[in-house]
Each structure stands twice: as C-alpha cells, then as structure tokens.
C-alpha cells in the first residue's frame, strides 16, 4: 500500500516513538480516516522498512510463591498446570538463588510399575539434597507432586532438572 508522503512520515514518527501496530492502526484512523486491518497495518509497516521496537520491560514484580506441597485434600496431591509434552519451566523467570549450590544432575526419577489411581503415569523423585517426593501426571497433562516431608519445597535448580529429566524419561517410555 502506498501512502502520501505526509502519512508515511507520520507512521515513521509514530514507530520511532515506540508505537505498536495497534497504535499505528488507531492513529491512521483518527488522524487520516484511513481504515486498515491489523494485518494490513503490519504489512504497511513492513513495506516502509520500519521495525517495531520491543516495549520497555516493566519492573519485575516479586513472583507469587507457588507451593508444591499444600495438597487441597487429604489424599489429593497439588496440581500444576504444566502442559502435556513440553512441560515448560514455570521457574525460568525466577532470579538465580544465591547461597545454594546448583543442582548437579543428582535428581533421580523413577516410574512406578503400578500407576497411582487417577494417573496416566506416576513415580518418585529424589532431589539433590536427599528429600523425596511422589509425582503423577493425569490424563489432562497436569503434574501433581507430594513431597516428603510435607511442606518441603525443592530448590529452583532441582525443579528445572526434575522437569527436564521427567520430560526425557516420559519420551523414552513413549508417553
């Protein structure tokens, strides 16, 4: 799409000032009564050879504490919302812990021969500090975890190793 020089200069100045595609779309409508779809606006910006700047990072708020050991009922483990397959890492955005040793790969996982009721697959884990826990993955891809002792929370590095090892173990087993 070709714009008159006046409109082209306006779009360039908006992008230079940090406008998003949606901002440009709205300003074209407000300033020049030019109605474009989001996609057309994006193509226009690309045609002009402009790069949209990433928004300035917002100040990081303290992450909400997540508890892996507060079961909702006496016999139900806590449920995580990790998706099936690529389990992701909910702790990627946490700052590195100081004063605690990094996990050295000594997190050990096992799959149960007899699957826990209500689970697709289950097993146990021993973390690098020697604490243990039981884990299970239900048919909806939710990861459940019970720790021993109750209330224990593994180090973030151990959780990362646990999730990677669990993903690899499940893939090897064909889950």
Protein Blocks (a to p, Z undefined) as FASTA:
>chain_A
ZZdfklmmmmmmmmmnopafklmmmmmmmmnopacdfklmmmmmmmnopacddddddddd
ddddddfklcfbfklccddfbdehjeojaklmpccdehiacdehiaccdddfbdcehiab
dcddddfkopacdddddfkopacdddddehiacdfklmmmmmmmmmmmmmmnoZZ
